[in-house]
């Protein structure tokens, strides 16, 4: 379909003219997760007809109530793919955090192409590299290569560490013991808000043409060490929050004690090593260039989520 054809009426709706054209009928895969839910909310706020591909509609109740339409989609169950993609013009793909997750992508991409999807936005990760010795980076890199080879229009988003992780994964420890743990050894990271990632993805899904074939490295506006994050959390909550730095063996033991499989232990140690080596400390202009504003500082994120840490 040409861009001129695409400017015509679609399913009873008329899109804008060829300049600044937006796309409607977007499928979100991974809509109930931290980033996917933000993408969905941003699209709905912009008035875009949005479908959420989910295993369980009950988990997407809030998004459905906000105006998203549900479709059954389950990674690894190909019979759910065609129906989810049917009639969609674009899709956001967030692959689940499982071992060898890149192997899940090719049949999904083939189904999207068969359904006539024009553009996909894939969530990857900073440092994705198909030749990396670090499994997580390699799996993301191989997934990115699969998207580029799919024949679909595509954009790849490579964010650094999520600010939301402090709430989602360290919140219980902070609430119960005023502490959180890691093995970053003083290294800094340019943490990014999932809301910023969601708004970037939504902006691209609404008007993909300027972003076709591109990859963006998404960061927050500043690089912070975990101890500095703890100080910001203390200021936001009004109570002292401490960061406790573990050695790698201590962190690995804690993860194993919590039931993590060995591939996940290796992944988490690798991510902490990325922090420790400063590989996630660089600040890029990509968020500002797409959204026309700077990314959300960690202090502002903590101010709006402070109640979840008390």
Steps between C-alpha positions, in 0.01 A plus 500: 500500500636840406500793741245670270271199518552481872374857541155386387224388730585194708227307679274804503769740621678763292867563562692822456644600164836380376694756706516395865291193426426272790419131504206344678425142600810420702558167674695497826669173593607507864234756589465401865870549577683806627582643157216351295237654726663842457501462121132407509403792722694745283327377184156510659565853629581600140172353376659207315291185459702248700480124542676313781618146438469316830483149642255602772255788448459542876860623526424768240173613659622854570623546143180356355296732720710789366400411144735228375347199325630155602620212284644169610874477440738256667871484419583150378140423394493577126127441469446824695710719270287552188192614687696744713667663198194500274421851376792661682712768332781497758611304804715537811693184592628431849645151526469329841803463724558127452803297398586532127212745451628601156382166360139605560515791256525358144156332488339807655664727243387268221143514629513880516623520141236255380229709669612814318661680792709786363729589790619344825672664794709252700614561855863395524764609753807720516806301397310248287757314291450173314870414545517572875620243753232633738188291434250780560677739262535225239134396518389862458746546213378189321142616548587839352656328200186291449288814495731668248488191275121456523406716203284717725552866564665513841646711779707364790500665842798431726438647844734485793392402855143590598440740788188292568715203605567670833127486575411174328790283617655680796187655646424218743855511637485878538161490674600223738864583565568845355768342280555361153779278373718455193853453375556815295812593698460876454438494125253751359201444271284745304174360636189563290132519590276239336252781438758667274561173317125458454458850362793453261354173372154654462638796306674263258195273463285801417735620225753227414641627171768734646623217725501209253812286520638692796614396848488740794702482822266633767635640827400732776656847527766412761720213614473396864659237723274284716611685814389825337166340411463405867557862600232614257261237633569621854413856400183390321368279780619703796672196651852368459544246221835323474665321210695189606770392257560124490783312340405291201502172691264641765257625237510169313431309821207725585350451154540122519346497847204685348452221246651669192617257231866516407443689173318772692776518762752549220278766341463699821872482578569614145268797537667605824836471326373735228431755773832437677701551181319822414366362172154644571621845608484675165216750448352518150276767341254250350214548747511877462531482121185289470287652777622859479578505872764353730450166665363483854767543770512222760409749775177591321416134443551428870287797600200359313556141616615569858187354663592160356828504690365599841 
